[in-house]
Amino acid sequence: MTRSPRWCHADDFDPPLRTDADVYRRRIVVERVDHTTVRSVLEDDFHHFEVTLTHDGTHVADVTNDSHRYPWTTCPNAAGNLGLLVGARLSSRFTHAARAASAQQNCTHQFDAAAHAFTAAASGRTYRQYDCEVAALLTAGAQPRPNRVFVDGQLAHEWWVIPGRGPEQLPAPFDQAPWRGGFMRWADEHLDPDAAEIAIVLRRACDIGMGRNMPLDSIPVASELLVTMSGVCYTMQPDIATSGIRNTGSIRDFAANPAPLGADAADHRDTVFRD
């Protein structure tokens, strides 16, 4: 099957997103460029990274990253650590990339994009699009709204989560999962590889979306966050955080209009490879 070039414009991949709510959005598009190349693009309010992974069918041959938008001046430097994935055996398990390279020594979002490329290469998928909606902080007396993830335009999960507090109502089997400290491990143990990856995408978005409620541009240097975030990613390593200067004004708001997600990368995209 061959489709014309597109970047989140085809009707069959556009999910029925709410545009009348205060929500954080994250879109991840993973597409096969040719038999040995996968491109993975992740964009949300705070980040926009594009990872390209090449492989020989069984192992990673190379990984590169383009940093389009990022919160700290040190974030692009993390791309060098993606090189540790070279030589790793491909796996359809999202978490297996972390067996070859430390996620904490990488940019979380670059590494996630690489892990999505990793699983796409292993499974032979030609295209996958994730769209997440995460409700913003509730005002007093307001009712909670669901956090949702769509896969290729179809609703996959709807979780009721109280921003800043945690889950209010999760469907089975996720009501048995640890919300803090171990969700990814639980997903690996209880779900098949594809189902685990989808759940991890929404779980990640539930955490990152909380940044929408924070005055992030008022924090001039990453080291001011070390009390709560020390060691969680490349920039938050203590010896690097002091050099991480805030990219003020880099935050975007896609709540009312999700269409621009990824659009600024569309002009340099080739036709997506299809068998």
C-alpha positions as CSV (number, residue, x, y, z in Angstrom):
1,M,0.0,0.0,0.0
2,T,1.3,3.4,-0.9
3,R,0.1,6.7,0.6
4,S,1.0,10.2,-0.4
5,P,3.4,12.1,1.9
6,R,1.7,13.5,4.9
7,W,2.3,14.6,8.5
8,C,-0.8,14.2,10.6
9,H,-3.1,15.4,7.9
10,A,-4.7,12.2,6.6
11,D,-8.3,11.9,7.9
12,D,-7.8,8.2,8.9
13,F,-5.2,9.2,11.4
14,D,-6.8,12.4,12.8
15,P,-8.4,11.5,16.2
16,P,-11.5,13.3,17.5
17,L,-9.6,15.5,19.9
18,R,-11.4,18.0,22.2
19,T,-10.5,21.6,21.3
20,D,-12.7,23.2,24.0
21,A,-10.7,22.1,27.0
22,D,-7.5,23.1,28.8
23,V,-5.3,20.1,27.9
24,Y,-1.7,19.2,27.4
25,R,-1.1,17.5,24.1
26,R,1.7,15.1,22.9
27,R,2.0,13.7,19.5
28,I,4.4,10.9,18.5
29,V,4.7,9.8,14.9
30,V,6.9,6.8,14.0
31,E,7.3,6.1,10.3
32,R,9.4,3.7,8.2
33,V,11.4,5.7,5.6
34,D,12.9,2.6,3.9
35,H,13.7,-1.1,4.8
36,T,16.5,0.0,7.1
37,T,15.5,3.5,8.4
38,V,12.8,4.6,10.9
39,R,12.0,8.2,11.8
40,S,10.4,9.0,15.1
41,V,9.1,12.5,16.0
42,L,7.9,13.6,19.4
43,E,6.3,17.0,20.0
44,D,4.3,18.5,22.9
45,D,4.0,21.8,24.7
46,F,7.6,21.7,25.8
47,H,9.6,19.5,23.4
48,H,10.1,18.7,19.7
49,F,12.7,16.0,18.9
50,E,13.2,14.0,15.7
51,V,15.2,10.7,16.0
52,T,16.3,8.7,13.0
53,L,17.3,5.1,13.6
54,T,19.0,2.8,11.0
55,H,19.3,-0.9,11.4
56,D,20.2,-4.1,9.6
57,G,17.0,-6.0,10.4
58,T,18.2,-7.3,13.7
59,H,20.6,-4.7,15.3
60,V,20.8,-0.9,15.5
61,A,23.3,0.5,13.0
62,D,23.0,4.2,13.9
63,V,20.9,6.7,15.8
64,T,20.8,10.5,15.3
65,N,18.7,13.2,16.8
66,D,17.5,16.7,15.6
67,S,16.5,19.0,18.4
68,H,13.9,21.4,17.1
69,R,12.6,22.8,20.5
70,Y,13.6,22.0,24.0
71,P,13.4,23.5,27.5
72,W,17.1,23.7,28.5
73,T,20.2,24.7,26.5
74,T,21.9,21.4,27.5
75,C,19.1,19.1,26.1
76,P,20.6,18.7,22.6
77,N,23.9,17.5,24.0
78,A,22.2,14.4,25.3
79,A,22.0,13.1,21.8
80,G,25.5,11.8,22.0
81,N,24.4,9.2,24.5
82,L,22.0,7.7,22.1
83,G,25.1,6.3,20.4
84,L,25.1,3.6,23.1
85,L,22.1,2.0,21.3
86,V,24.3,1.2,18.3
87,G,24.8,-2.5,18.1
88,A,21.8,-3.3,20.4
89,R,19.5,-6.1,19.3
90,L,16.1,-4.8,18.2
91,S,13.1,-5.7,20.3
92,S,9.4,-5.1,20.1
93,R,9.5,-4.3,23.9
94,F,9.7,-0.5,24.4
95,T,11.8,-0.9,27.6
96,H,14.5,-3.0,26.0
97,A,16.3,0.1,24.6
98,A,17.2,0.9,28.2
99,R,19.2,-2.4,28.4
100,A,21.7,-0.9,26.0
101,A,21.8,2.7,27.2
102,S,20.8,4.4,30.5
103,A,17.6,6.4,30.1
104,Q,18.7,8.7,33.0
105,Q,21.9,9.6,31.1
106,N,19.8,10.6,28.0
107,C,17.1,13.2,27.4
108,T,13.9,11.4,28.4
109,H,12.1,12.5,25.3
110,Q,14.8,11.9,22.8
111,F,15.2,8.4,24.4
112,D,11.5,7.8,24.2
113,A,11.5,8.7,20.5
114,A,14.4,6.4,19.9
115,A,12.7,3.5,21.8
116,H,9.6,4.0,19.6
117,A,11.8,3.7,16.5
118,F,13.5,0.7,18.1
119,T,10.1,-1.2,18.5
120,A,8.9,-0.1,15.0
121,A,12.1,-1.5,13.4
122,A,11.7,-4.8,15.3
123,S,8.0,-5.3,14.5
124,G,8.2,-4.1,10.9
125,R,5.5,-1.5,11.5
126,T,5.3,1.1,8.7
127,Y,3.5,3.8,10.6
128,R,2.2,4.6,14.1
129,Q,0.7,7.9,15.4
130,Y,0.0,8.5,19.1
131,D,-2.0,11.5,20.3
132,C,-2.3,12.2,24.0
133,E,-4.7,14.6,25.8
134,V,-4.0,15.3,29.5
135,A,-6.3,17.4,31.5
136,A,-4.9,20.6,33.1
137,L,-5.1,21.5,36.8
138,L,-8.7,21.4,38.1
139,T,-10.2,24.5,39.6
140,A,-12.1,24.1,42.9
141,G,-15.2,22.1,42.5
142,A,-14.6,21.1,38.9
143,Q,-15.1,17.6,37.8
144,P,-12.1,15.5,36.6
145,R,-11.7,14.9,32.9
146,P,-10.3,11.8,31.3
147,N,-6.7,11.6,30.0
148,R,-6.7,9.9,26.6
149,V,-4.4,8.3,24.1
150,F,-5.4,7.7,20.5
151,V,-3.4,5.2,18.3
152,D,-3.7,5.9,14.6
153,G,-6.8,8.0,15.2
154,Q,-8.6,5.4,17.4
155,L,-9.2,5.8,21.1
156,A,-7.0,3.3,22.9
157,H,-7.3,4.3,26.6
158,E,-9.3,6.8,28.7
159,W,-8.0,7.2,32.3
160,W,-9.6,9.4,34.9
161,V,-6.7,11.1,36.7
162,I,-6.7,14.0,39.1
163,P,-3.9,16.4,38.1
164,G,-1.2,16.5,40.7
165,R,-2.7,13.6,42.7
166,G,-3.1,10.5,40.6
167,P,-5.7,8.1,39.3
168,E,-9.3,8.5,40.2
169,Q,-10.6,5.7,38.2
170,L,-8.6,3.3,35.9
171,P,-10.1,0.4,34.0
172,A,-8.8,-3.1,34.5
173,P,-6.1,-4.2,34.4
174,F,-4.5,-0.8,35.0
175,D,-6.3,-0.4,38.4
176,Q,-3.7,-3.0,39.6
177,A,-0.7,-1.1,38.3
178,P,1.6,1.0,40.5
179,W,1.0,4.6,39.5
180,R,4.4,5.7,40.9
181,G,7.6,3.7,40.9
182,G,7.2,0.7,38.6
183,F,4.5,1.3,36.0
184,M,6.7,0.5,33.1
185,R,8.0,-2.7,34.7
186,W,4.4,-3.7,35.5
187,A,3.3,-3.1,31.9
188,D,6.1,-5.3,30.7
189,E,5.1,-8.1,33.0
190,H,1.4,-8.0,32.4
191,L,0.9,-6.8,28.8
192,D,2.0,-7.8,25.4
193,P,4.6,-5.6,23.8
194,D,2.3,-3.4,21.8
195,A,-0.2,-2.9,24.6
196,A,2.6,-2.1,27.0
197,E,4.0,0.5,24.7
198,I,0.6,2.2,24.3
199,A,0.0,2.3,28.0
200,I,3.5,3.7,28.7
201,V,2.9,6.5,26.2
202,L,-0.2,7.7,28.1
203,R,1.4,7.2,31.5
204,R,4.4,9.3,30.4
205,A,2.0,12.0,29.1
206,C,0.2,12.1,32.4
207,D,3.4,13.1,34.2
208,I,4.8,15.5,31.6
209,G,1.5,17.2,31.2
210,M,1.7,18.5,34.8
211,G,4.3,20.9,33.5
212,R,1.5,22.9,32.0
213,N,0.5,24.0,35.5
214,M,4.0,25.2,36.4
215,P,5.7,28.6,35.8
216,L,8.6,26.9,34.1
217,D,9.9,30.0,32.3
218,S,10.5,31.6,35.8
219,I,13.2,28.9,36.5
220,P,16.4,30.3,35.0
221,V,18.7,27.4,35.4
222,A,18.0,23.6,35.7
223,S,20.0,23.2,38.9
224,E,17.2,24.9,40.8
225,L,15.1,21.8,40.2
226,L,17.7,19.3,41.5
227,V,15.9,19.0,44.9
228,T,13.1,17.0,43.3
229,M,14.6,16.0,39.9
230,S,18.3,15.2,40.5
231,G,19.5,12.4,38.1
232,V,16.2,11.8,36.3
233,C,17.6,12.8,32.9
234,Y,20.8,14.1,31.1
235,T,20.2,17.8,32.0
236,M,19.3,17.0,35.6
237,Q,22.6,15.3,36.3
238,P,24.1,17.5,39.0
239,D,27.3,18.2,37.0
240,I,25.3,19.3,34.0
241,A,22.3,21.1,35.6
242,T,24.3,24.2,36.5
243,S,24.9,24.8,32.7
244,G,21.2,24.2,31.8
245,I,19.8,27.6,31.0
246,R,16.1,27.9,30.4
247,N,15.0,28.4,26.8
248,T,12.5,31.1,27.8
249,G,9.6,31.3,25.4
250,S,9.9,27.9,23.9
251,I,6.6,26.6,25.4
252,R,3.7,26.2,22.9
253,D,0.0,25.8,23.6
254,F,-1.8,23.2,21.4
255,A,-4.9,22.9,23.5
256,A,-7.3,24.7,21.1
257,N,-5.5,23.8,17.9
258,P,-3.5,20.5,17.7
259,A,-3.0,20.8,14.0
260,P,0.4,22.5,14.2
261,L,2.0,19.6,16.1
262,G,4.8,18.5,13.9
263,A,3.9,20.8,11.1
264,D,7.2,22.8,11.2
265,A,9.1,19.6,10.4
266,A,6.9,18.7,7.4
267,D,8.8,20.6,4.8
268,H,11.8,18.3,4.9
269,R,10.0,15.0,4.9
270,D,10.3,12.5,2.0
271,T,7.6,10.0,1.0
272,V,7.0,7.5,3.8
273,F,8.1,4.0,2.6
274,R,5.3,1.5,2.1
275,D,5.7,-2.1,0.9
